[in-house]
Amino acid sequence: MNINSSMATGESILDQYQVDQSRFAKGDELGKDQFLQLLVAQLNNQDPLSPQENGEFIAQLAQFSTVEGIENLNKSMESLLGGYQSSQALQASSLVGRSVTVPTSRSMVDTAVGMTGELVLNKPSEHVSVSVYSDSGSLITNLNMGAQKAGLHKFTWDGTDGNGNVLPPGRYKFEANAVLEGENKQLATLLPANVDSVSLGMGKNGDMVLNLSGLGSIELSEVFSIGR
């Protein structure tokens, strides 16, 4: 018997034994305390000449055990959720102001310091390069990395154009390319970003969302690495 049918049975028994229903009017749910009071009232008021059958009594005890188990499970889940949210808040506070590496083609660059990013190469290539563009799309310089094996490779831009002039800090675009089997292919890039703030439980699966400087938001699960 499910909980809803148990509640319906409970209402009919309350009427049968003239038990004050106002004592149980705490919403639509029948908790373990109300269920136990109902069972005791039923036992006290049963007909001595036609006592309740053992099987029926055992079934009602099983229903009581089920109701109690569900209530305890709900309390455990609430406690677990509270602990998870506290852990998220603590983790979030430690991420603000730190640098993370995320899959993106743009990055906020302090050109006085330069920037180090990474590219993903699935197969060996005889020629790998990274083109640096302004945020508006103008080509600034090209970083020649030569032949590379398959794997994750770092590249560094010193913040200057092709003539060695230091450019102003700001947002820049990076496009990695490799010659694979005679064809030029664009590669995925992983670039650094600073965490300005964190939003708790705003992701698709209730995950934390990192709000990145000049780049927008990204879920924590999409972060490749966390730096200083």
C-alpha positions, 0 to 999 in steps of 0.5 A: 500500500502506498503512502497516499492510500495509507492517508486515505485509510487513515482518514476513514479510521479517524471517522470510524473511531471518532478521533479528533482530526484537528490533532492531525491537521498539519498539512497533507502529509501523514508523519510517523507520530500521527501514524503511530497515534492513529494505530494506537487509537485503532487498537484501543477501539477495536471490537474485542469480539472481532479483533484485528487479524495478525496479517493486517496488523503487521501490514500496518506496522510495515507502513509505519516503518516505511513512513518513518524511513522516508522521513529519516531519509528526507532529514538525511538528504537535507543535512547532506544538501546543507553540507554540500552548499557550505562546501560550495560556499567555502570553495567559491570564496577561495576561487575569487581573485585566482586565475583559471585555465578555460577552453576559450579563444579569448583572454584578458592580457596584461601585455607588460607581463605577457601570457601563456596559453595551451593548445590541444594537438590530437595528432603529430604535426609538421607545423603548428602556429598561433595567430594573435588578433586584436579583439576587433579581429586585426592580425597582430602577430604569428607565433611559429611553434614548428613541428610538434608531437600529439598532446598538450603544448604551451605557447607564450605571447610577450604582448608585442606585435610583429615589430616588437612594439608593446601593445596596450593591455586588453582582450585578445584573440588566439587562433591555433592551427596545425598542418595535419595530413596535408590540411590546415586544421584549427585547434582548441586553445586553453587560455587563462582568465581571472575569477571576478566572482562566483555564483552558487547553484546557477549551473545546469546541474546546480554547479558553481558558475565562475564569472570571469574578467572580460569573458563572461561566465563558465561552469566550474566543471568546464575549468581545465585547471586552477592557478594562483 
